[in-house]
Amino acid sequence: AQLTKIKASEAQAVVNWSIVPGQVIVAKNMRQ
């Protein structure tokens, strides 16, 4: 849900501050 809102906002950058393996999932979902 949050990624959908970010994509709709036409953001130029997203900062993903995380040290857990979940950060990889965020990066993959952003590309889709």
Backbone torsions as a table, in degrees:
resi	resn	phi	psi	omega
1	ALA	NA	-41.8	-179.4
2	GLN	-68.5	-38.6	179.0
3	LEU	-65.0	-34.5	177.6
4	THR	-64.0	-41.8	178.2
5	LYS	-65.6	-39.6	179.5
6	ILE	-65.1	-44.0	178.8
7	LYS	-62.1	-38.6	-179.5
8	ALA	-69.9	-22.5	-177.4
9	SER	-84.3	-3.0	-178.8
10	GLU	57.9	38.1	178.4
11	ALA	-64.1	144.4	-179.9
12	GLN	-90.9	-19.2	-179.4
13	ALA	-150.1	151.9	175.5
14	VAL	-133.3	127.7	177.8
15	VAL	-98.4	120.0	179.7
16	ASN	-110.4	93.5	-177.0
17	TRP	-92.8	102.1	-176.2
18	SER	-157.4	150.5	176.9
19	ILE	-119.2	7.5	-179.5
20	VAL	-101.6	161.7	179.8
21	PRO	-60.0	-14.8	179.4
22	GLY	-62.2	-22.0	-179.8
23	GLN	-64.4	-28.0	177.3
24	VAL	-67.0	-39.0	179.0
25	ILE	-63.1	-40.6	179.0
26	VAL	-62.1	-44.7	-179.8
27	ALA	-62.5	-42.5	179.2
28	LYS	-64.7	-41.8	-179.1
29	ASN	-68.4	-31.2	178.5
30	MET	-66.9	-34.6	-179.0
31	ARG	-72.0	-25.7	-175.9
32	GLN	-75.4	NA	NA
